[in-house]
Amino acid sequence: MSGCRKRIKLLITARDPATALSFQILIPQLQSHPRFDIAVLAQAPACEILRGVFPDLHEFLPEATFADKQSKVRTFLEVFDADAVLCGISGPDLGVDEATLAVAQQLGIESYALQSFWGDVNQLSGVVPKHAFVLDDEAVRITEQRYPQIRSVPIGSIKHADFKAYDAGALRALHRPGLLSSGETVIVGFYGQPILEVQGYFATLEALARQLREWRREFKLIYRPHPKESEELRTKTWQLFEQAVGDRLQWDSATDIVQSLCVADLVVSVFSTCGFDNLYLNEMAEQPFNSSVYLWFDADMIAWWQDYSGLTQMPLLSEGLLLSVDKEEEILPVFEAGLKPEIQQVLWRQAKVHLPDPSLAVQKIIDTLVEDLHAAI
């Protein structure tokens, strides 16, 4: 490392789109801050999201082996002469974030990570960050229980910091009418995840298709794939739903996730963070307008998630922030409950109790970095 200097050289890395949406908000404020020089090293799909706020980002093209990934990151870190790295947390495999944390440890560089789910840390490489910015006190408790060597700093959900600028009601009124065909009254948004190989995921989708085939509601099913979903999974999902509901199915044409969520009456997934996004949109609206639903009944799927997350219970479910389907035959009753205004009111009030104010998240990150690093540089 070079000698004393007044500005903090921070390398930011990202691979997961959820991280990129958070860094979209953080990066401009770091750019304008007098204490920071930043560089961004991003891997698809995050790089496509971040180009809009940081056109000079460096795209990380993955190498065949983890050692090759580390070599590429090491070259970048040494040229940039970073004081610290701030990485996303992605997975389940190894990419730019995990390689950067490994190299930072080798070079003695301070490492920070942004956590977007309670207790989530990718430990496949054997390296974890020294510090983690986490969602709330529950995330601190879970992370410290699992990884006592990590210092956890609660900041709120940074990617939702700008949700107050959205008028969910106005977006809903603008975009919803054009999506409904004659007689249709309900929009079900299904949000996919890139886990075809996980036992139980597609079985859950097959259960959903069976139940939708029997639903007597006049509904539209809108499918929004995850950016990392393979073409194989997209095709299989579309064909499954098309066989079940026919021409009531359509691809999600929304330009962004907020528009997509605002038009739906039910935001349905296996356990996508889109359900979490939807909680914030409702919490910040004058009145709730829909419900988030997790399809949480396949034993293999739940066992995989518990092993991957290290948790026994989903925090969003245990805190009563969204609706859970516990067995296939309850799908339609839970959907009907989620359409009721009184249930939406309950979820809305729960969100106001449990979700911390995200508008303070960026400043908490900046204050922590400055306080931690100023003495070292």
C-alpha positions in Angstrom: 0.0 0.0 0.0 1.2 3.6 -0.6 1.8 6.1 2.1 -0.6 8.5 3.8 -3.2 10.0 1.6 -6.4 11.9 2.3 -8.7 10.0 -0.1 -9.9 6.5 0.3 -9.4 4.2 -2.7 -12.4 1.8 -2.7 -12.9 -1.0 -5.2 -16.6 -2.0 -5.6 -17.6 -5.3 -7.1 -20.9 -6.8 -8.0 -22.4 -9.8 -9.8 -26.0 -10.2 -8.4 -28.7 -7.9 -9.7 -30.0 -7.2 -6.2 -26.6 -5.9 -5.2 -26.4 -3.8 -8.4 -29.7 -2.1 -7.6 -28.2 -1.1 -4.2 -24.9 0.1 -5.6 -26.9 2.1 -8.2 -27.9 4.3 -5.3 -24.6 4.2 -3.4 -22.1 4.8 -6.2 -23.2 8.3 -7.2 -22.9 9.5 -3.6 -19.4 8.0 -3.2 -18.4 9.6 -6.5 -19.4 13.1 -5.2 -17.9 12.5 -1.8 -14.6 14.3 -1.1 -13.0 11.4 0.6 -13.4 8.6 -2.0 -11.8 7.5 -5.2 -13.7 4.5 -6.5 -13.4 1.9 -9.2 -16.1 -0.6 -10.1 -15.4 -4.2 -11.3 -18.7 -5.9 -12.2 -19.8 -9.2 -13.7 -23.0 -9.9 -15.7 -25.8 -9.3 -15.0 -24.8 -6.6 -12.5 -22.5 -4.8 -15.0 -25.4 -4.0 -17.3 -27.3 -2.4 -14.4 -24.4 -0.3 -13.1 -23.2 1.1 -16.5 -25.9 3.7 -16.2 -24.4 5.3 -13.1 -20.7 4.4 -13.7 -19.9 4.2 -17.4 -16.2 3.6 -16.7 -16.8 0.4 -14.9 -14.6 -2.6 -15.7 -16.5 -5.7 -16.8 -15.3 -8.9 -15.2 -15.4 -11.8 -17.7 -15.3 -15.0 -15.7 -12.3 -17.4 -16.0 -12.5 -21.2 -16.0 -11.1 -21.7 -12.5 -11.3 -19.8 -9.2 -7.5 -19.4 -9.3 -7.8 -17.7 -12.7 -10.5 -15.4 -11.3 -8.3 -14.5 -8.4 -5.4 -13.8 -10.7 -7.4 -11.4 -12.7 -8.7 -9.6 -9.6 -5.2 -9.4 -8.1 -3.9 -7.6 -11.2 -6.7 -5.1 -11.0 -6.4 -4.5 -7.2 -2.6 -4.0 -7.4 -3.0 -1.4 -10.3 -5.7 0.4 -8.5 -3.9 0.3 -5.1 -7.1 -0.1 -3.2 -7.4 0.7 0.5 -10.6 -1.4 0.8 -13.0 -3.5 -1.2 -16.8 -3.4 -1.0 -18.3 -6.5 -2.6 -21.7 -7.9 -3.2 -22.8 -11.3 -1.9 -23.8 -13.6 -4.7 -23.9 -17.3 -5.3 -24.3 -20.2 -5.1 -21.1 -20.4 -7.3 -18.0 -18.3 -7.3 -17.5 -15.1 -9.2 -16.0 -11.7 -9.0 -17.2 -10.9 -5.5 -15.8 -14.1 -4.0 -12.5 -13.8 -5.9 -12.1 -10.2 -4.7 -12.7 -11.2 -1.0 -10.1 -13.9 -1.4 -7.5 -11.7 -2.9 -8.2 -8.9 -0.4 -7.4 -11.3 2.4 -4.2 -12.4 0.7 -3.1 -8.7 0.3 -4.2 -7.5 3.7 -6.8 -5.2 2.3 -9.9 -4.3 4.4 -13.0 -6.1 3.0 -16.6 -5.1 3.3 -19.7 -6.9 1.8 -23.2 -5.8 1.3 -25.7 -8.4 2.5 -29.2 -8.4 0.8 -30.7 -11.3 2.8 -30.6 -12.1 6.5 -27.4 -14.0 7.3 -26.4 -14.6 3.7 -22.7 -15.1 3.1 -21.2 -17.1 0.3 -18.5 -19.3 2.1 -17.8 -21.7 -0.8 -14.3 -20.2 -1.2 -13.6 -20.5 2.5 -13.2 -16.7 2.7 -15.7 -14.3 4.3 -15.6 -10.5 4.5 -14.2 -8.8 7.6 -17.2 -6.5 7.8 -20.8 -6.8 6.5 -23.4 -4.2 6.0 -26.7 -5.9 6.8 -30.4 -5.2 6.8 -31.4 -4.9 10.4 -30.9 -6.2 14.0 -32.2 -9.6 13.1 -29.7 -9.8 10.3 -27.0 -8.9 12.8 -28.1 -11.6 15.1 -28.2 -14.3 12.5 -24.9 -13.3 10.8 -23.0 -13.1 14.1 -24.4 -16.4 15.2 -23.2 -18.1 11.9 -20.0 -16.1 11.4 -18.8 -14.6 14.7 -15.6 -13.4 12.9 -17.6 -11.0 10.8 -18.5 -7.5 12.2 -22.0 -6.8 11.2 -23.3 -3.2 10.7 -27.1 -2.7 10.4 -28.0 -0.1 7.8 -31.5 -0.9 6.5 -32.2 -2.0 2.9 -30.2 0.4 0.7 -31.7 -0.6 -2.6 -35.1 0.6 -1.3 -33.8 4.0 -0.4 -35.4 5.7 -3.4 -38.7 3.8 -3.2 -40.2 6.9 -1.5 -39.9 8.7 -4.8 -42.4 6.3 -6.5 -46.1 6.8 -6.5 -47.2 3.2 -6.5 -50.9 4.2 -6.9 -50.1 6.4 -10.0 -48.0 3.7 -11.6 -50.7 1.1 -11.0 -53.3 3.3 -12.5 -51.1 4.1 -15.5 -49.9 0.6 -16.5 -52.5 -1.8 -15.2 -55.4 -1.2 -17.5 -53.5 -2.2 -20.7 -52.6 -5.5 -19.2 -56.1 -6.9 -18.5 -58.1 -8.5 -21.2 -61.9 -8.4 -21.2 -63.3 -9.9 -18.1 -60.0 -10.3 -16.3 -59.8 -8.7 -12.9 -56.7 -10.1 -11.2 -53.0 -10.0 -12.1 -50.8 -12.7 -10.7 -47.1 -11.8 -11.1 -44.8 -14.8 -11.0 -41.1 -14.0 -10.4 -38.7 -16.7 -11.4 -35.3 -17.7 -9.9 -32.3 -19.3 -11.6 -32.3 -22.6 -9.7 -33.6 -25.2 -12.1 -31.0 -27.7 -10.8 -32.3 -27.4 -7.2 -34.5 -30.3 -6.2 -38.0 -29.1 -5.6 -37.9 -25.8 -7.5 -39.6 -26.9 -10.7 -41.9 -29.2 -8.7 -43.2 -26.1 -6.9 -43.9 -24.5 -10.3 -45.7 -27.6 -11.5 -47.9 -27.5 -8.4 -48.7 -23.8 -9.1 -49.6 -24.7 -12.6 -52.0 -27.5 -11.5 -53.8 -25.1 -9.1 -54.0 -22.2 -11.5 -55.7 -24.5 -14.0 -58.5 -25.0 -11.5 -58.9 -21.4 -10.4 -62.3 -19.9 -11.1 -61.0 -16.3 -11.0 -60.6 -14.3 -14.3 -56.9 -13.7 -14.0 -53.8 -12.8 -16.0 -50.5 -14.6 -15.2 -47.5 -12.5 -15.9 -44.1 -14.2 -15.8 -40.9 -12.2 -15.1 -37.8 -14.4 -15.3 -34.8 -13.7 -13.1 -31.9 -12.1 -15.2 -29.8 -15.1 -14.5 -32.4 -17.7 -15.5 -31.1 -19.9 -18.3 -32.9 -20.1 -21.6 -33.8 -23.7 -20.8 -35.5 -22.7 -17.6 -37.3 -19.8 -19.2 -38.6 -22.1 -21.9 -39.7 -24.8 -19.5 -41.4 -22.3 -17.2 -43.3 -20.7 -20.1 -44.4 -24.0 -21.6 -45.6 -25.2 -18.2 -47.7 -22.1 -17.5 -49.0 -21.9 -21.1 -50.3 -25.5 -20.8 -52.1 -24.5 -17.6 -53.6 -21.1 -18.4 -53.3 -20.7 -22.2 -53.6 -17.2 -23.6 -54.0 -15.7 -20.0 -50.2 -16.0 -19.8 -47.8 -13.2 -21.0 -44.2 -12.2 -20.5 -43.6 -9.3 -18.2 -42.9 -6.2 -20.4 -42.3 -3.8 -17.5 -39.2 -1.7 -17.9 -38.3 -2.1 -14.3 -39.1 -4.2 -11.3 -41.1 -1.4 -9.6 -43.5 -1.0 -12.5 -43.9 -4.8 -12.6 -44.7 -5.1 -8.9 -47.1 -2.1 -8.8 -49.5 -3.6 -11.3 -49.8 -7.0 -9.7 -52.5 -8.1 -7.2 -50.4 -11.1 -6.1 -46.6 -11.1 -6.2 -45.8 -14.8 -6.3 -42.5 -16.6 -6.1 -40.8 -19.5 -4.4 -38.7 -17.2 -2.3 -37.6 -14.3 -4.5 -36.4 -11.0 -3.1 -39.0 -9.4 -5.4 -41.4 -10.2 -2.5 -39.3 -8.1 -0.2 -39.2 -5.3 -2.8 -43.0 -5.4 -2.9 -43.2 -5.1 0.9 -41.3 -1.8 0.8 -43.5 -0.5 -2.1 -46.6 -1.2 0.0 -45.2 0.1 3.2 -44.4 3.5 1.6 -47.7 3.8 -0.2 -50.6 5.6 1.4 -52.6 2.4 1.3 -51.6 -1.2 0.5 -52.4 -2.5 -3.0 -51.3 -6.1 -3.2 -49.8 -9.1 -1.3 -46.5 -11.0 -1.5 -46.8 -14.8 -1.5 -44.1 -17.4 -1.1 -44.8 -20.9 -2.3 -43.1 -22.6 0.6 -44.3 -26.2 0.7 -41.9 -28.5 -1.2 -39.8 -30.4 1.3 -36.8 -30.7 -1.0 -36.9 -27.0 -1.8 -37.1 -26.0 1.8 -34.3 -28.4 2.8 -32.0 -26.9 0.1 -32.8 -23.4 1.2 -32.1 -24.2 4.9 -28.8 -25.8 4.0 -27.8 -22.9 1.7 -28.9 -20.1 4.1 -28.0 -21.8 7.4 -31.5 -20.8 8.7 -34.4 -22.9 9.8 -37.0 -20.2 9.2 -37.5 -17.6 6.6 -37.3 -14.2 8.4 -40.0 -12.6 6.2 -42.3 -15.5 7.1 -41.6 -15.7 10.8 -42.1 -11.9 11.1 -45.5 -12.1 9.3 -44.5 -9.8 6.5 -45.9 -11.9 3.6 -48.2 -14.9 3.0 -46.9 -18.4 2.9 -48.4 -21.4 1.1 -47.6 -24.4 3.3 -49.0 -27.1 1.0 -50.2 -27.3 -2.6 -53.9 -27.5 -1.9 -53.6 -24.2 0.0 -52.4 -22.2 -3.0 -55.8 -21.0 -4.1 -57.1 -20.2 -0.6 -54.0 -18.2 0.2 -54.3 -16.4 -3.1 -57.9 -15.5 -2.3 -56.8 -14.3 1.2 -54.1 -12.1 -0.4 -56.7 -10.4 -2.5 -58.7 -9.3 0.5 -58.1 -5.6 1.6 -58.2 -6.5 5.2 -55.3 -9.0 4.8 -53.3 -6.4 2.8 -53.8 -4.0 5.6 -52.4 -6.5 8.1 -49.3 -7.0 6.0 -48.9 -3.3 5.5 -49.0 -2.6 9.2 -46.5 -5.4 9.9 -44.1 -3.9 7.4 -44.3 -0.5 9.1 -43.4 -2.1 12.4 -40.5 -4.3 11.1 -38.9 -2.6 8.1 -36.2 0.1 9.0 -36.0 3.4 7.2 -33.8 2.7 4.1 -33.2 6.4 3.5 -30.3 6.4 6.0 -28.5 3.4 4.6 -26.1 5.2 2.3 -24.9 7.6 4.9 -24.4 4.7 7.4 -22.1 3.0 4.9 -20.1 6.2 4.1 -19.7 7.0 7.8 -18.6 3.5 8.6 -16.0 3.4 5.8 -14.6 6.9 6.7 -14.4 6.1 10.4 -12.8 2.7 9.8 -10.3 3.7 7.2 -9.2 7.3 7.9 -6.6 6.3 10.4 -5.2 3.6 8.1 -4.5 6.0 5.2 
